[in-house]
Structure formats: structure tokens, C-alpha cells
Amino acid sequence: IKATDHASAQISVGNVDENGRYTGENKTYALCGFVRAMGESDDCMNRLTQRDGYLKGVWSGSR
């Protein structure tokens, strides 16, 4: 993502323990302006967070 891509977004998702308490660790995702302009941000976030174990059964590649 270029520094001039002012439509890009960076989102950090915090890790929590079994009690729901923040562990101090997080995973950061960056979405470029092109993906956001196409309206694909939600689908990308669902796919990436499911891949990393934050979500289950939300995204399927067989659509």
C-alpha cells in the first residue's frame, strides 16, 4: 500500500484469553483503497479473520 493511498485502512484485532481479557497481543490487517472502493472490505476481513482463527464458518470460497 502506497503512502499516498489515503483511502486505505489498517485494523488491529486484539487477542483475548478464555475469560475474554485482552492479552496484549493483536493481529493487524491492512486494506488498500482499491479493495475498499470495490466494496470488498467486509468479505476480505471475514476471510482473513477466519483464516487466523478469530471467526468460524463465516466465509466460504465456494460462493
N, CA, C and O atoms as CSV, one atom per row, in Angstrom:
chain,resi,resn,atom,element,x,y,z
A,1,ILE,N,N,0.861,-1.170,0.000
A,1,ILE,CA,C,0.000,0.000,0.000
A,1,ILE,C,C,0.902,1.227,0.000
A,1,ILE,O,O,1.797,1.356,0.836
A,2,LYS,N,N,0.661,2.103,-0.926
A,2,LYS,CA,C,1.468,3.313,-1.034
A,2,LYS,C,C,1.087,4.325,0.043
A,2,LYS,O,O,-0.034,4.320,0.549
A,3,ALA,N,N,2.030,5.180,0.377
A,3,ALA,CA,C,1.780,6.217,1.379
A,3,ALA,C,C,0.722,7.208,0.910
A,3,ALA,O,O,0.098,7.880,1.731
A,4,THR,N,N,0.515,7.305,-0.397
A,4,THR,CA,C,-0.471,8.250,-0.935
A,4,THR,C,C,-1.873,7.655,-1.038
A,4,THR,O,O,-2.798,8.334,-1.484
A,5,ASP,N,N,-2.041,6.403,-0.633
A,5,ASP,CA,C,-3.361,5.756,-0.664
A,5,ASP,C,C,-4.132,6.177,0.583
A,5,ASP,O,O,-4.136,5.473,1.593
A,6,HIS,N,N,-4.780,7.327,0.499
A,6,HIS,CA,C,-5.486,7.889,1.649
A,6,HIS,C,C,-6.819,7.206,1.920
A,6,HIS,O,O,-7.484,7.527,2.905
A,7,ALA,N,N,-7.219,6.275,1.071
A,7,ALA,CA,C,-8.453,5.518,1.290
A,7,ALA,C,C,-8.174,4.177,1.968
A,7,ALA,O,O,-9.103,3.425,2.263
A,8,SER,N,N,-6.906,3.878,2.213
A,8,SER,CA,C,-6.575,2.608,2.854
A,8,SER,C,C,-6.937,2.649,4.337
A,8,SER,O,O,-7.103,3.719,4.924
A,9,ALA,N,N,-7.055,1.469,4.922
A,9,ALA,CA,C,-7.384,1.372,6.345
A,9,ALA,C,C,-6.563,0.258,6.974
A,9,ALA,O,O,-6.277,-0.758,6.339
A,10,GLN,N,N,-6.191,0.463,8.219
A,10,GLN,CA,C,-5.467,-0.550,8.976
A,10,GLN,C,C,-6.283,-0.848,10.228
A,10,GLN,O,O,-6.651,0.065,10.967
A,11,ILE,N,N,-6.565,-2.127,10.463
A,11,ILE,CA,C,-7.420,-2.535,11.576
A,11,ILE,C,C,-6.667,-3.561,12.411
A,11,ILE,O,O,-6.152,-4.543,11.877
A,12,SER,N,N,-6.603,-3.337,13.712
A,12,SER,CA,C,-5.969,-4.287,14.623
A,12,SER,C,C,-7.046,-5.003,15.424
A,12,SER,O,O,-7.954,-4.377,15.971
A,13,VAL,N,N,-6.931,-6.328,15.483
A,13,VAL,CA,C,-7.865,-7.160,16.242
A,13,VAL,C,C,-7.098,-7.719,17.432
A,13,VAL,O,O,-6.091,-8.406,17.263
A,14,GLY,N,N,-7.574,-7.425,18.625
A,14,GLY,CA,C,-6.892,-7.856,19.838
A,14,GLY,C,C,-7.152,-9.310,20.179
A,14,GLY,O,O,-8.264,-9.809,20.004
A,15,ASN,N,N,-6.119,-9.990,20.666
A,15,ASN,CA,C,-6.261,-11.366,21.146
A,15,ASN,C,C,-6.789,-11.335,22.574
A,15,ASN,O,O,-6.398,-10.483,23.373
A,16,VAL,N,N,-7.680,-12.270,22.888
A,16,VAL,CA,C,-8.218,-12.377,24.241
A,16,VAL,C,C,-8.004,-13.792,24.762
A,16,VAL,O,O,-7.878,-14.741,23.988
A,17,ASP,N,N,-7.964,-13.919,26.091
A,17,ASP,CA,C,-7.832,-15.246,26.696
A,17,ASP,C,C,-9.212,-15.879,26.857
A,17,ASP,O,O,-10.210,-15.320,26.403
A,18,GLU,N,N,-9.269,-17.042,27.502
A,18,GLU,CA,C,-10.537,-17.764,27.647
A,18,GLU,C,C,-11.561,-17.007,28.492
A,18,GLU,O,O,-12.748,-17.332,28.463
A,19,ASN,N,N,-11.108,-15.995,29.250
A,19,ASN,CA,C,-12.020,-15.171,30.049
A,19,ASN,C,C,-12.450,-13.902,29.323
A,19,ASN,O,O,-13.204,-13.095,29.867
A,20,GLY,N,N,-11.971,-13.728,28.100
A,20,GLY,CA,C,-12.322,-12.542,27.324
A,20,GLY,C,C,-11.469,-11.329,27.641
A,20,GLY,O,O,-11.822,-10.209,27.272
A,21,ARG,N,N,-10.349,-11.539,28.322
A,21,ARG,CA,C,-9.458,-10.431,28.663
A,21,ARG,C,C,-8.381,-10.274,27.598
A,21,ARG,O,O,-7.823,-11.253,27.102
A,22,TYR,N,N,-8.103,-9.022,27.260
A,22,TYR,CA,C,-7.081,-8.699,26.263
A,22,TYR,C,C,-5.718,-9.186,26.743
A,22,TYR,O,O,-5.338,-8.937,27.887
A,23,THR,N,N,-4.984,-9.877,25.879
A,23,THR,CA,C,-3.685,-10.453,26.241
A,23,THR,C,C,-2.505,-9.528,25.970
A,23,THR,O,O,-1.376,-9.837,26.352
A,24,GLY,N,N,-2.752,-8.408,25.320
A,24,GLY,CA,C,-1.661,-7.509,24.962
A,24,GLY,C,C,-1.122,-7.770,23.564
A,24,GLY,O,O,-0.241,-7.051,23.094
A,25,GLU,N,N,-1.640,-8.782,22.903
A,25,GLU,CA,C,-1.225,-9.112,21.543
A,25,GLU,C,C,-2.362,-8.820,20.581
A,25,GLU,O,O,-3.532,-8.833,20.961
A,26,ASN,N,N,-2.004,-8.555,19.330
A,26,ASN,CA,C,-3.033,-8.313,18.323
A,26,ASN,C,C,-2.539,-8.735,16.954
A,26,ASN,O,O,-1.355,-9.007,16.753
A,27,LYS,N,N,-3.462,-8.782,16.033
A,27,LYS,CA,C,-3.178,-9.075,14.624
A,27,LYS,C,C,-3.649,-7.862,13.840
A,27,LYS,O,O,-4.765,-7.385,14.043
A,28,THR,N,N,-2.809,-7.363,12.951
A,28,THR,CA,C,-3.135,-6.165,12.189
A,28,THR,C,C,-3.400,-6.521,10.735
A,28,THR,O,O,-2.658,-7.285,10.118
A,29,TYR,N,N,-4.470,-5.955,10.205
A,29,TYR,CA,C,-4.862,-6.154,8.810
A,29,TYR,C,C,-4.868,-4.794,8.120
A,29,TYR,O,O,-5.316,-3.800,8.691
A,30,ALA,N,N,-4.368,-4.759,6.887
A,30,ALA,CA,C,-4.363,-3.529,6.097
A,30,ALA,C,C,-5.166,-3.757,4.820
A,30,ALA,O,O,-4.957,-4.739,4.107
A,31,LEU,N,N,-6.075,-2.845,4.545
A,31,LEU,CA,C,-6.903,-2.916,3.340
A,31,LEU,C,C,-6.610,-1.693,2.488
A,31,LEU,O,O,-6.680,-0.561,2.968
A,32,CYS,N,N,-6.282,-1.924,1.218
A,32,CYS,CA,C,-5.977,-0.801,0.334
A,32,CYS,C,C,-7.268,-0.116,-0.113
A,32,CYS,O,O,-8.352,-0.695,-0.033
A,33,GLY,N,N,-7.138,1.102,-0.575
A,33,GLY,CA,C,-8.285,1.878,-1.022
A,33,GLY,C,C,-9.027,1.233,-2.173
A,33,GLY,O,O,-10.248,1.361,-2.267
A,34,PHE,N,N,-8.316,0.540,-3.056
A,34,PHE,CA,C,-8.953,-0.118,-4.196
A,34,PHE,C,C,-9.939,-1.185,-3.728
A,34,PHE,O,O,-11.063,-1.260,-4.223
A,35,VAL,N,N,-9.515,-2.003,-2.778
A,35,VAL,CA,C,-10.392,-3.053,-2.237
A,35,VAL,C,C,-11.592,-2.419,-1.540
A,35,VAL,O,O,-12.718,-2.893,-1.686
A,36,ARG,N,N,-11.354,-1.360,-0.792
A,36,ARG,CA,C,-12.451,-0.683,-0.096
A,36,ARG,C,C,-13.424,-0.054,-1.087
A,36,ARG,O,O,-14.635,-0.102,-0.874
A,37,ALA,N,N,-12.909,0.535,-2.169
A,37,ALA,CA,C,-13.772,1.171,-3.174
A,37,ALA,C,C,-14.638,0.149,-3.903
A,37,ALA,O,O,-15.737,0.475,-4.351
A,38,MET,N,N,-14.149,-1.085,-4.026
A,38,MET,CA,C,-14.929,-2.139,-4.675
A,38,MET,C,C,-16.000,-2.701,-3.749
A,38,MET,O,O,-16.839,-3.489,-4.184
A,39,GLY,N,N,-15.981,-2.308,-2.485
A,39,GLY,CA,C,-16.957,-2.811,-1.529
A,39,GLY,C,C,-16.653,-4.213,-1.048
A,39,GLY,O,O,-17.557,-4.941,-0.638
A,40,GLU,N,N,-15.389,-4.599,-1.094
A,40,GLU,CA,C,-14.984,-5.952,-0.724
A,40,GLU,C,C,-14.326,-6.032,0.654
A,40,GLU,O,O,-13.836,-7.092,1.043
A,41,SER,N,N,-14.311,-4.933,1.386
A,41,SER,CA,C,-13.619,-4.914,2.677
A,41,SER,C,C,-14.182,-5.921,3.658
A,41,SER,O,O,-13.427,-6.632,4.322
A,42,ASP,N,N,-15.507,-5.990,3.757
A,42,ASP,CA,C,-16.114,-6.906,4.725
A,42,ASP,C,C,-15.803,-8.356,4.380
A,42,ASP,O,O,-15.520,-9.160,5.268
A,43,ASP,N,N,-15.854,-8.693,3.103
A,43,ASP,CA,C,-15.549,-10.055,2.677
A,43,ASP,C,C,-14.088,-10.388,2.955
A,43,ASP,O,O,-13.776,-11.487,3.413
A,44,CYS,N,N,-13.199,-9.450,2.682
A,44,CYS,CA,C,-11.772,-9.663,2.942
A,44,CYS,C,C,-11.507,-9.846,4.433
A,44,CYS,O,O,-10.755,-10.738,4.826
A,45,MET,N,N,-12.119,-9.011,5.260
A,45,MET,CA,C,-11.926,-9.134,6.705
A,45,MET,C,C,-12.473,-10.461,7.216
A,45,MET,O,O,-11.851,-11.101,8.063
A,46,ASN,N,N,-13.625,-10.880,6.711
A,46,ASN,CA,C,-14.182,-12.174,7.116
A,46,ASN,C,C,-13.243,-13.314,6.747
A,46,ASN,O,O,-12.996,-14.208,7.556
A,47,ARG,N,N,-12.716,-13.281,5.516
A,47,ARG,CA,C,-11.815,-14.338,5.056
A,47,ARG,C,C,-10.524,-14.367,5.874
A,47,ARG,O,O,-10.084,-15.433,6.305
A,48,LEU,N,N,-9.922,-13.203,6.087
A,48,LEU,CA,C,-8.654,-13.139,6.811
A,48,LEU,C,C,-8.804,-13.506,8.286
A,48,LEU,O,O,-7.983,-14.243,8.831
A,49,THR,N,N,-9.850,-12.993,8.928
A,49,THR,CA,C,-10.034,-13.302,10.347
A,49,THR,C,C,-10.427,-14.761,10.555
A,49,THR,O,O,-10.073,-15.356,11.573
A,50,GLN,N,N,-11.146,-15.337,9.613
A,50,GLN,CA,C,-11.458,-16.767,9.708
A,50,GLN,C,C,-10.187,-17.590,9.534
A,50,GLN,O,O,-9.973,-18.566,10.254
A,51,ARG,N,N,-9.341,-17.198,8.577
A,51,ARG,CA,C,-8.066,-17.894,8.359
A,51,ARG,C,C,-7.203,-17.882,9.626
A,51,ARG,O,O,-6.521,-18.860,9.931
A,52,ASP,N,N,-7.243,-16.767,10.354
A,52,ASP,CA,C,-6.412,-16.613,11.546
A,52,ASP,C,C,-7.084,-17.112,12.824
A,52,ASP,O,O,-6.516,-16.986,13.909
A,53,GLY,N,N,-8.292,-17.679,12.709
A,53,GLY,CA,C,-8.938,-18.299,13.857
A,53,GLY,C,C,-9.814,-17.396,14.697
A,53,GLY,O,O,-10.273,-17.815,15.759
A,54,TYR,N,N,-10.063,-16.168,14.259
A,54,TYR,CA,C,-10.931,-15.264,15.023
A,54,TYR,C,C,-12.410,-15.553,14.776
A,54,TYR,O,O,-13.239,-15.342,15.662
A,55,LEU,N,N,-12.741,-16.030,13.590
A,55,LEU,CA,C,-14.119,-16.363,13.223
A,55,LEU,C,C,-14.169,-17.799,12.730
A,55,LEU,O,O,-13.156,-18.368,12.323
A,56,LYS,N,N,-15.373,-18.379,12.775
A,56,LYS,CA,C,-15.551,-19.744,12.263
A,56,LYS,C,C,-16.811,-19.803,11.421
A,56,LYS,O,O,-17.860,-19.298,11.823
A,57,GLY,N,N,-16.709,-20.418,10.255
A,57,GLY,CA,C,-17.874,-20.664,9.417
A,57,GLY,C,C,-18.538,-19.443,8.826
A,57,GLY,O,O,-19.727,-19.483,8.510
A,58,VAL,N,N,-17.798,-18.354,8.667
A,58,VAL,CA,C,-18.381,-17.127,8.127
A,58,VAL,C,C,-18.140,-17.005,6.632
A,58,VAL,O,O,-19.007,-16.531,5.898
A,59,TRP,N,N,-16.970,-17.429,6.179
A,59,TRP,CA,C,-16.591,-17.235,4.781
A,59,TRP,C,C,-16.375,-18.581,4.124
A,59,TRP,O,O,-15.767,-19.481,4.703
A,60,SER,N,N,-16.881,-18.711,2.908
A,60,SER,CA,C,-16.683,-19.932,2.139
A,60,SER,C,C,-16.216,-19.562,0.741
A,60,SER,O,O,-16.811,-18.694,0.102
A,61,GLY,N,N,-15.176,-20.199,0.265
A,61,GLY,CA,C,-14.643,-19.904,-1.058
A,61,GLY,C,C,-15.479,-20.455,-2.193
A,61,GLY,O,O,-15.153,-20.217,-3.356
A,62,SER,N,N,-16.536,-21.175,-1.902
A,62,SER,CA,C,-17.345,-21.815,-2.941
A,62,SER,C,C,-18.543,-20.984,-3.381
A,62,SER,O,O,-19.479,-21.523,-3.972
A,63,ARG,N,N,-18.532,-19.697,-3.108
A,63,ARG,CA,C,-19.672,-18.856,-3.495
A,63,ARG,C,C,-19.793,-18.708,-4.967
A,63,ARG,O,O,-20.703,-18.030,-5.446
